[in-house]
Amino acid sequence: MSLATIQRPTEVSLPPARAATPRRWPFVLVAAVLLAQMAIAMTVTAVQQTPTIDEPVYIGAAVVQSEQHSLRYNPEHPPLGKLIMATGLAFAGVRLDPGFQSDQTELGRHVLYESGNDPGTLLLAARLPMIALTLLFGLVVLLFATDISKSRTGGATALALYAFSPDVIAHGSLATLDVPAAGFLLTTAWLLWRARTDPALHLPLAGLALGAALATKMNTLAAVPVLLALVWWHSRWRAALGVLLTAIAVVWISYAAVDPSVSFPQVYVDGIRAQMGLEDRVWGGYLFGTHYEGSHWYYLPAALLVKTPLGALLLWAAGAVAMIRRPAAAYVLAPAAVLLAVAMTGSRDLGVRYAIFVPMFLAVAAAVVAHRGYARIAVALVAASSLWTFPYYLPYSNEVFGGPSKTHLHLHDSNVDWGQDLGRLAERLKRYPGERTWLVYKGAGVPEHYGIRASDPREVPPDQVKGLLVVSNTAIAKADDALRALVDTSTPIDVVGHSITIFRRP
């Protein structure tokens, strides 16, 4: 009897331990493959694209922050995102004229094109840290979804939606602030979910993540009441106050890391005022073939409908419905809903990047329906649609709206044409040697740097515009009468990156 008693624990404990190992490895392998393909997609995109409109501003500000310890450029955004870019730029040997004085747009042009730097090297150096962050947020999606669904299948499904999201790939590969800000908020929500059972570890970490979000972009302020309410709900007001104070400390440290003499929180309040000033401006929009002045409250939902793979739309909707009565809804759906509601009141109908948190949070929500029969088919459709658009993720639209080649008929600006294809245009124009080129380019790149010798057709009488007329699709969407007349009397002969159209004029 005593021998049997001694042997029985060995017989019972070993088989489960051995059986658990094989089940874990497929999960790890799937996650690694999904993140690897995302890394490849983002890196290829980062290498091939020339600067988008916002990137030179952030890169210039990052250089000044790191080299001159000054916050005078791009004050409307806190410094953390630009400090992260600076970690990559530190290896690029950036040259900057210490006496340069101008606005932030001219600073970006000066750093990239006028200081003896190689713009491609600087762009990639600033983009790589953002790519790394985007991949890390993929791990957050994986773990958050696995926790909520209590299923590795749910985690893998959520990660697949995230890793194949054309919008996340497009903006995660740029030196911009939208993905980092949204990712830090997602991380905060995940840590607060875990803090329900382990507050001692996860509440301080949640405070750090929330602070990182607030130190990256001002729009994250909208989520603070929701996230603090979740802490209050489970851990009472002292815990909520601790999270808030930790977040404030992170924001202050991010400013002090640039300029220790900065007056905080005044500098942060000044940034908020700068953002409000931008909101007070009247911006132009373009939706479903109509150009308009001002903004439409339904713009972002409509743009998401166009630019989200059909399988993802299905799983987002099913996941949100299935989650609505679960406790997890307060951590996944509530922050996303508040952020979207606030974004919909904004004055800038310029792109789904203002709602990039939606594909992140709703990927997690989709985990709760991963066990349903249609989920695998939906994920396969998302993967196929995403791979089909490679490497042109920025102008992506789903098949109902005609795919990437038709996006410019429905949307403009950072949804399709953000200046990213200037380098590709230079290569394409080599097919038309000796032809006079006229260019209307919407972007931050310098055409001459890429060997493009072109004139502005709007500066001469229409009858003198002969040869190749090259126009960014956003410029076509917003064309005045003179440019519209030129476009309408020209023959389209080529398209570059789904964002620039080449016409021939007799």
Secondary structure, DSSP 4 states (H G I P E B T S, - for coil): -HHHHHHHHHHHHHHHHHHHHHHHHHHHHHHHHHHHHHHHHHHHHHHH----SSHHHHHHHHHHHHHH----SSTTS-SHHHHHHHHHHTTTT----TT--S-HHHHHHIIIIISS--HHHHHHHHHHHHHHHHHHHHHHHHHHHHHHHT-HHHHHHHHHHHHT-HHHHHHHTSS-SHHHHHHHHHHHHHHHHHHTT-HHHHHHHHHHHHHHHHTT-GGGGGGHHHHHHHHHHHHHHHHHHHHHHHHHHHHHHHHHHH-TT--TTHHHHHHHHHHHHHHHS--EEEETTEEEES--TTHHHHHHHHHS-HHHHHHHHHHHHHHTTSTTHHHHHHHHHHHHHHHHT-S----GGGGTHHHHHHHHHGGGGTTSHHHHHHHHHHHHHHHHHTT--TT---GGGT-GGGGGGT--GGGT-SSTTHHHHHHHHTTSTT--EEEE--SSS-GGGGT---B-GGGS-GGG--EEEEEEHHHHHT--HHHHHHHHTSEEEEEETTTEEEEEE-
